[in-house]
Amino acid sequence: MEYVSALVPPVVMAVAFTALIVTMVKSQGGANKAKEDAAVDAVLAAHAEAEGRASGRETA
């Protein structure tokens, strides 16, 4: 019976990990994908603009 108690935690973790991955894959895309992509693009554009301003100040 020791082998059962030794195998239960890894099996439980494997099932939980599989459920996590399935949830992540299912949540990709869908109705909010365009909204999420637009938010990421806005953040990246703001970061690039801030980088441009910072480098412009250093050279001027």
C-alpha positions in Angstrom: 0.0 0.0 0.0 3.0 2.3 0.3 3.2 2.4 -3.5 -0.3 3.8 -3.7 0.5 6.7 -1.3 3.7 7.3 -3.2 1.8 7.5 -6.6 -1.1 9.6 -5.5 0.6 13.1 -5.3 2.2 12.9 -8.7 -1.0 11.7 -10.3 -3.0 14.5 -8.6 -0.4 17.0 -9.8 -0.4 15.6 -13.4 -4.2 15.9 -13.5 -4.2 19.4 -12.1 -1.5 20.5 -14.6 -3.4 18.9 -17.5 -6.6 20.8 -16.4 -4.6 24.0 -16.2 -3.2 23.6 -19.7 -6.6 22.7 -21.2 -8.1 25.8 -19.5 -5.3 28.0 -21.0 -5.7 26.6 -24.5 -9.5 27.0 -24.4 -9.2 30.6 -23.2 -7.0 31.6 -26.2 -8.8 33.4 -29.0 -12.6 33.8 -28.9 -14.6 37.0 -28.7 -12.1 38.9 -26.6 -9.1 38.1 -28.7 -9.2 41.3 -30.8 -9.7 43.4 -27.6 -6.8 41.7 -25.9 -4.5 42.1 -29.0 -5.4 45.8 -29.2 -4.6 46.3 -25.5 -1.2 44.6 -26.0 -0.5 46.6 -29.1 -1.3 49.9 -27.3 1.0 49.0 -24.4 3.8 48.1 -26.8 3.3 51.3 -28.8 3.4 53.4 -25.6 6.5 51.7 -24.5 8.2 52.2 -27.9 7.2 55.9 -27.8 8.6 56.3 -24.3 11.8 54.6 -25.4 12.0 57.0 -28.4 11.6 60.0 -26.1 14.2 58.8 -23.7 16.7 58.2 -26.4 15.9 61.6 -28.0 16.7 63.4 -24.8 20.0 61.7 -24.4 21.3 62.7 -27.8 19.9 66.2 -27.8 
